[in-house]
């Protein structure tokens, strides 16, 4: 069995139900980003969204740990322009793809929250146990904003997955004859901004491609 980022739905769907109470007031499937609370020492502590576990059990994250210093923290609250949303989604896609290519689940903490974080972290971890890396690249072609609020955005995104294959992390050989290969993708994407960190997070995803999976991660049988 192999796991694919675009196939990451099984974990994500279960988590979406678990965190639905913590979603924004708009009632979307996107999960709330982590919240920050002041500590006795004056530093900030992160409370995971909707009871999700912290990246390291028993650990405390500071605001700096989860607030990406790049684009997500430089964009202010909505209403966002289509050009800004497209740039933000491409930024997330590029950085998540890099985390998969590097096998670095911890890198996701700066970009993802809720079911997107938990599902994709589990996917990378499982791939690592199989000595596999998923190499993919998505080019965002078109976005349509369905919801565009100060701290919550839902969009329909169409893109081209120009790369999508697995390699052996030890030998770097391409596996499974280079499958699943390039394809066009369509997703409903959920973005949420945490005003405490002034940072946007990618919190949910639902495939709108025919036969596609829902939100976060999907499990696929390898040939």
C-alpha positions in Angstrom: 0.0 0.0 0.0 1.2 3.5 -0.8 -0.1 6.9 0.3 -0.5 9.9 -1.9 -1.1 13.5 -0.9 -4.0 13.7 -3.3 -5.3 10.5 -1.9 -5.3 11.6 1.6 -9.0 11.5 2.4 -9.5 8.6 4.8 -7.7 10.3 7.7 -8.9 13.7 6.8 -12.6 12.9 6.5 -12.6 11.3 10.0 -10.9 14.3 11.4 -13.2 16.7 9.8 -16.1 15.2 11.7 -14.1 15.3 14.9 -13.3 19.0 14.5 -16.5 20.2 13.0 -17.5 21.9 16.3 -14.3 24.0 16.1 -14.9 25.3 12.6 -15.7 28.9 11.8 -19.2 30.3 12.2 -19.8 30.0 8.5 -20.3 26.2 9.0 -17.7 25.1 6.5 -15.6 21.9 6.6 -12.4 23.9 7.2 -10.9 23.4 10.7 -10.0 26.3 12.9 -6.3 27.2 13.1 -4.4 26.8 16.4 -5.2 29.4 19.0 -2.6 31.3 21.1 -2.9 31.9 24.8 -0.4 33.9 27.0 1.7 31.9 29.4 2.7 33.0 32.9 6.1 33.9 31.6 4.7 36.3 29.0 5.3 34.0 26.0 2.5 32.6 23.9 1.3 29.1 24.0 -0.6 27.3 21.2 -3.8 25.4 21.8 -4.4 23.0 18.9 -7.6 23.6 16.9 -10.6 21.7 18.1 -8.7 19.4 20.4 -6.3 18.1 17.8 -3.0 16.8 19.3 0.1 19.1 19.3 2.9 18.0 16.9 4.8 16.6 19.8 2.8 15.1 22.6 3.1 17.2 25.8 5.0 20.0 24.0 4.2 23.7 23.9 4.5 25.7 20.7 5.2 29.4 20.7 3.5 31.7 18.2 6.7 31.8 16.3 6.6 28.0 15.9 3.4 28.0 13.9 3.4 31.5 12.3 5.1 31.1 9.0 7.4 34.2 8.4 6.6 34.2 4.7 3.5 35.0 2.7 0.8 33.6 5.1 1.7 36.1 7.8 2.2 39.0 5.4 -1.4 38.9 4.0 -3.8 40.7 6.2 -7.5 39.7 6.9 -9.9 39.4 4.0 -11.7 40.2 1.8 -8.8 39.0 -0.4 -8.4 39.6 -4.1 -8.5 36.5 -6.4 -4.8 37.2 -7.3 -3.8 37.2 -3.6 -5.7 34.0 -2.9 -4.2 32.3 -6.0 -0.7 33.3 -4.8 -1.4 32.1 -1.3 -2.7 28.7 -2.5 0.3 28.2 -4.8 2.6 29.1 -1.8 0.9 26.4 0.2 1.0 23.8 -2.6 4.8 24.5 -3.2 5.7 24.2 0.5 3.6 21.1 1.1 5.1 19.4 -2.0 8.6 20.2 -0.6 7.7 18.6 2.7 6.6 15.5 0.9 9.7 15.4 -1.3 11.9 15.9 1.8 9.9 13.4 4.0 9.7 16.2 6.6 6.3 16.0 8.3 7.3 18.7 10.9 7.6 21.3 8.1 3.8 21.1 7.6 3.2 22.9 10.9 3.8 26.3 9.4 1.3 25.9 6.6 -1.4 23.5 7.6 -3.9 23.2 10.5 -6.7 20.9 11.6 -7.4 17.8 9.4 -5.0 19.0 6.7 -2.1 19.0 9.2 -3.0 15.7 10.9 -3.8 13.8 7.8 -0.8 14.9 5.7 1.6 14.4 8.7 0.3 10.9 9.1 0.7 10.3 5.3 4.4 11.4 5.3 5.1 9.3 8.4 3.6 6.2 6.8 5.5 6.8 3.6 8.7 7.1 5.6 8.0 3.6 7.1 7.8 2.3 3.6 11.0 4.1 2.6 9.1 6.1 0.1 8.8 9.8 -0.9 6.0 11.2 -3.0 7.2 13.7 -5.5 4.5 15.9 -6.9 4.0 19.4 -8.1 0.7 21.3 -8.6 0.4 24.5 -10.7 -2.7 26.4 -9.7 -4.5 27.5 -12.8 -7.8 29.0 -11.7 -9.5 29.9 -8.4 -13.1 30.9 -7.7 -13.9 32.3 -4.2 -17.1 30.8 -2.8 -16.6 32.4 0.6 -14.3 35.4 1.2 -14.5 36.6 4.8 -12.0 38.4 7.1 -10.6 35.2 8.5 -12.2 32.4 6.4 -12.0 31.7 2.7 -13.4 28.8 0.7 -12.4 28.5 -3.0 -12.8 26.1 -5.9 -9.4 25.5 -7.4 -8.4 23.9 -10.7 -4.8 23.0 -11.3 -2.4 20.8 -13.2 -0.5 18.1 -11.3 2.5 18.2 -13.6 4.5 15.6 -11.5 3.2 12.8 -9.3 5.3 9.7 -8.6 7.1 7.8 -5.8 10.8 7.2 -5.2 12.7 4.9 -2.9 14.1 7.2 -0.2 17.2 5.2 0.1 18.1 4.4 -3.5 16.2 7.3 -5.1 14.9 5.0 -7.8 11.4 5.8 -9.3 8.8 3.2 -8.1 5.6 1.8 -9.5 6.6 2.8 -13.1 6.2 6.4 -12.3 2.6 6.1 -11.4 0.1 7.7 -10.7 1.5 10.4 -13.0 0.3 13.8 -14.1 -3.4 14.8 -14.1 -5.7 17.7 -13.8 -7.0 18.3 -10.3 -10.0 20.2 -8.9 -10.3 20.9 -5.2 -12.5 22.9 -2.8 -9.9 24.5 -0.5 -10.5 25.9 3.0 -8.2 28.6 4.4 -8.5 30.1 7.9 -6.6 33.0 9.4 -5.6 33.0 13.1 -5.7 36.6 14.3 -3.5 35.7 17.3 -0.6 34.8 14.9 -1.8 37.0 12.0 -1.2 33.9 9.8 -3.3 32.1 7.2 -3.4 28.3 7.4 -4.6 25.7 4.9 -7.2 23.8 7.0 -9.2 21.6 4.6 -9.6 20.2 1.1 -12.2 18.3 -0.8 -11.5 16.8 -4.2 -13.9 17.7 -6.9 -12.2 15.5 -9.5 -14.3 12.6 -10.7 -13.6 9.7 -8.5 -11.5 11.9 -6.2 -11.2 11.7 -2.5 -12.1 14.1 0.2 -10.0 16.4 2.4 -6.5 15.8 3.5 -5.3 12.4 2.5 -6.4 9.4 0.5 -5.1 5.8 0.7 -4.4 4.1 -2.6 -3.4 0.5 -3.4 0.0 0.3 -5.2 0.2 -2.0 -8.2 
